[in-house]
Amino acid sequence: MRILQAVLLLGFLTMVSVFAVQNRGEVTLSFLSWNLAAPVALLTISVYILGMLSGWTVVSLMTSSFRRAIQPPRS
């Protein structure tokens, strides 16, 4: 199982590396009054990481809320 995980991780890292090398052009990101010019790969990876963090937060909040909802009331 660990070999399969290592192969999948290596494949994912290879694809990310190829994406970063092939997308070195800069794009401008505008949000409200902010403007940011950065490589496509950097912005994509940043958005991916922010999505993971927000996803973990939502899942954590839902899990704790669900656990509190199914606990019997304390007396």
BATOR-826674 format. One record per atom (N, C-alpha, C, CB): x, y negated, z. Coordinates in pm, whole numbers, padded with zeros to 5 digits, always signed. Glycine has a CB too. Layout:
# BATOR-826674
XYZ/...
//
This chain:
# BATOR-826674
+00082+00119+00000/+00000+00000+00000/+00086-00126+00000/-00093+00000+00120/+00196-00122+00075/+00284-00239+00079/+00349-00265-00056/+00392-00221+00187/+00375-00159-00129/+00436-00176-00262/+00336-00246-00355/+00479-00039-00322/+00210-00206-00346/+00107-00270-00428/+00093-00418-00392/-00029-00199-00411/+00094-00449-00264/+00085-00589-00220/+00206-00668-00270/+00076-00598-00067/+00325-00608-00262/+00446-00676-00308/+00440-00701-00459/+00571-00594-00273/+00392-00604-00535/+00381-00620-00680/+00280-00729-00714/+00340-00486-00746/+00165-00731-00644/+00065-00835-00669/+00119-00973-00632/-00063-00805-00590/+00189-00985-00521/+00248-01112-00481/+00352-01157-00582/+00309-01101-00342/+00435-01066-00626/+00537-01100-00726/+00472-01145-00857/+00628-00979-00752/+00366-01079-00898/+00294-01120-01019/+00233-01258-01005/+00187-01019-01053/+00173-01285-00889/+00113-01416-00864/+00219-01525-00864/+00038-01416-00730/+00331-01501-00797/+00439-01600-00795/+00498-01623-00934/+00548-01556-00700/+00505-01518-01013/+00554-01531-01150/+00459-01619-01232/+00570-01392-01216/+00329-01595-01219/+00232-01676-01294/+00235-01822-01249/+00091-01619-01276/+00249-01848-01120/+00258-01985-01071/+00384-02052-01124/+00257-01987-00917/+00494-01979-01126/+00620-02035-01177/+00610-02069-01325/+00735-01937-01154/+00553-01979-01403/+00536-02005-01547/+00444-02125-01568/+00478-01880-01619/+00337-02134-01491/+00246-02249-01501/+00320-02379-01470/+00126-02231-01406/+00400-02378-01364/+00473-02500-01326/+00574-02541-01432/+00544-02479-01192/+00641-02445-01493/+00741-02477-01595/+00674-02530-01722/+00827-02353-01628/+00562-02472-01760/+00497-02510-01884/+00413-02638-01872/+00410-02398-01931/+00384-02683-01753/+00299-02802-01733/+00374-02909-01656/+00169-02764-01659/+00478-02960-01717/+00559-03063-01652/+00513-03204-01684/+00703-03047-01692/+00417-03217-01773/+00368-03350-01810/+00295-03416-01695/+00277-03341-01930/+00301-03548-01691/+00236-03623-01584/+00094-03659-01623/+00314-03748-01550/+00007-03658-01524/-00130-03706-01540/-00156-03806-01427/-00233-03587-01537/-00253-03891-01449/-00289-03989-01347/-00420-03948-01283/-00301-04132-01407/-00417-03939-01153/-00535-03906-01075/-00587-04033-01011/-00504-03798-00967/-00714-04064-01034/-00775-04185-00978/-00886-04145-00884/-00829-04278-01089/-00883-04200-00763/-00988-04175-00665/-01013-04304-00590/-00949-04059-00567/-01135-04355-00602/-01172-04486-00547/-01073-04591-00596/-01176-04482-00391/-00993-04649-00508/-00897-04750-00554/-00755-04696-00561/-00901-04871-00462/-00737-04566-00537/-00603-04508-00540/-00574-04449-00677/-00588-04400-00432/-00450-04463-00721/-00402-04401-00844/-00274-04326-00812/-00379-04507-00957/-00262-04205-00863/-00145-04122-00838/-00104-04057-00969/-00173-04015-00730/+00020-04079-01009/+00073-04014-01128/+00168-03905-01082/+00147-04116-01223/+00137-03780-01121/+00217-03666-01079/+00206-03556-01185/+00170-03613-00939/+00300-03461-01183/+00291-03349-01278/+00163-03267-01256/+00415-03258-01265/+00113-03210-01363/-00010-03130-01358/+00005-03016-01258/-00044-03075-01498/+00118-02949-01261/+00139-02833-01174/+00134-02874-01027/+00273-02766-01206/+00196-02986-00993/+00197-03033-00854/+00056-03066-00806/+00288-03155-00839/-00021-03135-00888/-00159-03168-00851/-00244-03043-00839/-00220-03263-00953/-00226-02948-00930/-00305-02825-00926/-00275-02745-00800/-00278-02741-01050/-00149-02731-00768/-00109-02655-00648/-00157-02728-00522/+00045-02635-00644/-00150-02860-00521/-00198-02937-00405/-00348-02919-00385/-00165-03086-00423/-00424-02925-00492/-00568-02907-00482/-00600-02764-00437/-00636-02936-00618/-00525-02667-00484/-00545-02527-00444/-00521-02512-00294/-00450-02435-00522/-00414-02571-00243/-00383-02560-00100/-00489-02632-00016/-00243-02620-00070/-00533-02750-00059/-00640-02819+00012/-00769-02738+00012/-00664-02957-00050/-00797-02671-00098/-00915-02585-00106/-00905-02468-00010/-00934-02534-00248/-00787-02408+00000/-00769-02298+00095/-00790-02345+00238/-00628-02237+00080/-00732-02459+00272/-00746-02511+00408/-00892-02542+00441/-00660-02636+00426/-00961-02606+00349/-01102-02637+00376/-01186-02510+00379/-01156-02733+00270/-01154-02413+00297/-01226-02286+00299/-01207-02213+00431/-01181-02198+00184/-01083-02208+00481/-01058-02145+00610/-01133-02215+00721/-00909-02143+00641/-01139-02347+00716/-01210-02424+00818/-01359-02391+00817/-01189-02574+00798/-01419-02387+00700/-01561-02357+00690/-01589-02215+00737/-01611-02376+00545/-01508-02119+00697/-01528-01981+00739/-01512-01968+00890/-01429-01888+00667/-01414-02036+00946/-01393-02033+01091/-01512-02091+01165/-01266-02110+01129/-01563-02205+01120/-01680-02265+01184/-01803-02175+01172/-01709-02401+01122/-01823-02115+01057/-01938-02026+01038/-01926-01902+01126/-01950-01985+00891/-01807-01846+01136/-01786-01727+01218/-01812-01756+01365/-01644-01674+01199/-01757-01867+01416/-01779-01900+01557/-01925-01933+01584/-01690-02018+01599/-01991-01999+01492/-02132-02031+01507/-02216-01903+01508/-02180-02124+01394/-02184-01811+01421/-02256-01684+01416/-02235-01604+01544/-02211-01601+01294/-02113-01601+01594/-02085-01528+01719/-02163-01588+01836/-01936-01530+01750/-02169-01721+01843/-02246-01784+01951/-02395-01758+01937/-02220-01935+01952/-02442-01747+01813/-02586-01725+01791/-02629-01586+01832/-02622-01748+01645/-02541-01486+01818/-02581-01349+01850/-02549-01308+01993/-02514-01253+01755/-02478-01392+02068/-02449-01360+02207/-02575-01374+02290/-02337-01449+02263/-02593-01282+02384/-02709-01299+02474/-02688-01419+02566/-02733-01170+02559/-02795-01484+02605/-02780-01603+02691/-02719-01565+02827/-02916-01671+02712/-02639-01656+02878/-02579-01632+03010/-02679-01668+03119/-02449-01715+03028/-02674-01590+03226/-02767-01620+03335/-02696-01675+03456/-02845-01496+03374/
//
